[in-house]
Amino acid sequence: MKGMKQLREGGFLITRIHQLAGRLFAGKLKEYNLNEINPAQGRILFVLWQKDDISILELAKKTSLGKSTLTSMLDRLEEAGYLERIPSGSDRRKIIIKLSAKDRKLRNIYKKVSNEMTELFYNGFSAGEISEFEKYLRQILNNLTAFERQTKND
């Protein structure tokens, strides 16, 4: 069948990996009795552990979560005592997200689970293969992000 494109399964594989990794990650969190945090909320905390005192807009960009989804997750995390929303001193319309002291214990456990997941992900890979693989994943993410931006501007 000359001229026919070979069927590629990268997107399908990424979706399956995402689903399976999410289930495994949630299971590992349960092993540490962290039932109140789901993987999506963990993603929010992970971003805040890199840098908190950021706006909801910046957090939405870094987590790739929609503002309404993010707002409901922030509500639950705030109710559980893991973060607080503080009005910005320079702009009353702007809300800053700041971690609470309660998240320290959670952060250590979450790091441990993340390290366990990283070992599972990269079992059998060399350091060079990991770097190359992550480079390709960043390129796919950049391609999709650029396309999304373009379609929003059209």
C-alpha positions in Angstrom: 0.0 0.0 0.0 2.3 2.6 -1.3 1.7 6.2 -0.1 -0.3 5.1 3.0 1.0 6.5 6.2 2.1 4.1 8.9 -0.3 4.1 11.8 1.4 5.6 14.9 0.3 4.9 18.4 2.2 7.5 20.4 -0.9 9.4 21.5 -2.7 6.2 22.4 0.4 5.0 24.4 0.7 8.3 26.2 -3.0 8.1 27.2 -2.7 4.5 28.5 0.5 5.4 30.4 -1.2 8.4 31.9 -4.2 6.4 33.1 -2.2 3.5 34.5 0.4 5.8 36.2 -2.5 7.8 37.8 -4.0 4.6 39.2 -0.6 3.4 40.5 0.2 6.8 41.9 -3.2 6.9 43.7 -2.6 3.4 45.1 0.8 4.4 46.4 -0.7 7.5 48.1 -3.3 5.2 49.8 -0.4 3.0 51.1 0.8 6.1 53.0 -2.7 6.9 54.1 -3.0 10.0 51.9 -6.5 9.4 50.8 -7.6 13.0 50.9 -5.2 14.0 48.0 -5.9 12.8 44.5 -3.2 12.9 41.7 -4.6 16.1 40.2 -4.5 17.9 43.5 -1.0 16.5 43.9 -0.1 18.2 40.7 -1.2 21.5 42.1 0.8 21.0 45.3 3.8 19.8 43.2 3.8 23.1 41.3 3.4 25.1 44.5 6.3 23.2 46.1 8.5 24.5 43.3 7.3 28.1 44.0 4.3 29.3 45.9 3.0 32.8 46.4 1.8 32.7 42.8 -1.5 33.9 41.3 -4.3 31.5 40.3 -3.6 32.4 36.6 0.0 31.4 36.9 -0.9 28.2 38.7 -3.5 27.4 36.0 -0.8 27.8 33.3 1.8 25.6 35.2 -0.7 22.8 35.9 -2.6 23.0 32.5 -5.9 23.0 34.5 -8.8 25.1 33.5 -9.7 27.9 35.9 -13.0 26.4 37.0 -11.4 23.0 37.7 -8.5 24.6 39.4 -10.8 26.7 41.6 -12.8 23.7 42.9 -9.5 21.8 43.6 -8.1 24.8 45.4 -11.3 25.0 47.5 -10.8 21.4 48.7 -7.1 21.9 49.3 -7.8 25.1 51.3 -10.6 23.3 53.3 -8.2 20.5 54.1 -5.7 23.1 55.4 -2.9 22.6 52.8 -3.0 26.1 51.3 -4.5 29.6 51.7 -5.6 32.3 49.3 -4.3 35.7 50.1 -5.4 38.9 48.3 -2.5 40.6 46.5 -1.2 43.7 48.1 -0.7 45.4 44.7 -4.0 44.3 43.0 -7.1 43.6 45.0 -8.6 41.5 42.1 -5.6 39.2 42.2 -5.5 36.2 44.6 -2.1 34.7 45.6 -1.9 31.0 46.5 0.4 30.2 49.4 1.1 26.8 51.0 0.3 26.2 54.7 2.5 24.6 57.3 0.4 21.4 57.1 1.8 20.5 53.8 5.4 19.7 55.0 4.6 16.1 56.1 2.6 15.6 52.9 5.5 17.0 50.8 7.9 14.4 52.1 5.6 11.5 51.5 4.7 12.8 48.1 8.3 13.1 47.1 8.9 9.6 48.2 6.0 8.3 46.1 7.2 10.4 43.2 10.6 8.9 43.4 9.1 5.4 43.5 7.1 6.3 40.4 10.1 7.7 38.6 12.0 4.4 39.3 9.0 2.5 37.8 8.9 4.8 34.8 12.6 4.6 33.9 13.4 1.0 34.9 15.8 -0.3 32.3 16.6 3.1 30.8 20.1 4.6 30.7 20.5 8.3 31.8 21.1 9.2 28.1 17.9 7.4 27.0 15.9 9.2 29.7 17.2 12.6 28.6 16.4 11.8 25.0 12.9 10.5 25.8 12.1 13.6 27.9 13.4 15.8 25.1 10.9 14.1 22.7 8.1 14.5 25.2 8.8 18.2 25.6 8.8 18.6 21.8 5.3 16.9 21.6 4.1 19.1 24.4 5.4 22.2 22.7 3.8 21.1 19.4 0.4 20.6 21.1 0.7 23.9 23.1 1.6 25.9 20.0 -1.4 24.3 18.1 -3.8 25.1 20.9 -2.6 28.7 21.1 -3.0 29.0 17.3 -6.5 27.6 17.3 -7.6 29.9 20.2 -6.3 32.9 18.3 -8.1 32.0 15.0 
